Amino acid sequence: MVGKSDYDELVGKLTQAQNVARELENRANELQKTMRDVEAKYAALLEVAESRHVAAKERCERLVAREVELVDEMEAKDVKILGQKSDLEAMRVTAAETQVKLRSLNRRMMEWEKGRNSRRSSASDMKEKARKYPELKAIVFKLKSRLRKRAELLKSIMKENRCLRRIVHENERPAKGFLEKLERLRRRIVEKRGAIKKLEAVVRSLPVRHVGARPCDDDAPPETHKSPRRA
């Protein structure tokens, strides 16, 4: 027969075991709630990260496309500048040749003016020379005007080319900044995933006991055998 002290001891152990079970169950519930909160935060963070990643990727693609357009424009401008330089060089050669012809004609006109009394030329020849001189001078002035306009155009094209190069250089920096932000965001997501996995491992390793479960064999009360009654 079990004594009162043994019974009280067994009841105390059972109560203690039930308290431990309730404590473990509460702790497990808290950890599960914490894990759900972390998963919700992680899902929200992942959604924001994906949204930012998509927006940043689209902006990077637009920047890359714009950079390609600017490079194409610069190449077209370079080709145009080369053509303008060739035309300008040809016009300079033509102007130089015209200047030589003009100086030669001026020299001949001066010689003609100095020796006009001694020269035996007809009146028609003198009129022809007088007519050609202003015409040639007008051609030279026209060439000079064209040269000046071409030089101004070349200067404007070179200035625009410098502006395009500066725009391309400025667009490179924000693109690099977006790539760095994406890398930092990716690292944060990896860290959050690692923390969640660790928390899940801790929750799985906890021994959860239900309230009212039988205590372990060590705490079980010893069996008592009743002696048979004698008649």
Secondary structure as UniProt FT lines:
FT   HELIX           4..114
FT   TURN            115..118
FT   HELIX           123..205
FT   TURN            211..212
FT   HELIX           217..219
//
